C-alpha cells in the first residue's frame, strides 16, 4: 500500500486483518455462536508493508499468524498489526487462477 505514511524497518511486517463476524460456520455448515470460546486459533491477514530485511513475504501476500503474539497500531484511522517476519507461520500459495484457493 503506497498511500501509507509509514516505512517498515528491518524484519518487521505490517498486516491488515479483517474483523471476523461474531458468528462462524464450521466446515459442515454448523453455526458456531460468538459466545463459544475457541482455544488458540491462528488468524489470516494481508501484508500491507514489509521492512528491508524481510525475505519470504511481499506486499499483498496472505499470511497466517498467532493473534496472541501481536502489537496493534492505528494509521490514518485504520487498525493494523505489527509483526516480526519470524512470527508468521505460513503464506497462502496462489493457485493457477490467481486466487489462493482458501476460503478466508
C-alpha positions, 0 to 999 in steps of 0.5 A: 500500500503506497498511500501509507505514511509509514516505512517498515524497518528491518524484519518487521511486517505490517498486516491488515486483518479483517474483523471476523463476524461474531458468528462462524460456520464450521466446515459442515455448515454448523453455526458456531455462536460468538459466545463459544470460546475457541482455544488458540486459533491462528488468524489470516491477514494481508501484508500491507508493508514489509521492512528491508530485511524481510525475505519470504513475504511481499506486499499483498501476500496472505499470511497466517499468524498467532493473534496472541503474539501481536502489537496493534497500531492505528494509521490514518484511522485504520487498525493494523498489526505489527509483526516480526517476519519470524512470527508468521507461520505460513503464506497462502500459495496462489493457485493457477487462477490467481486466487489462493484457493482458501476460503478466508 
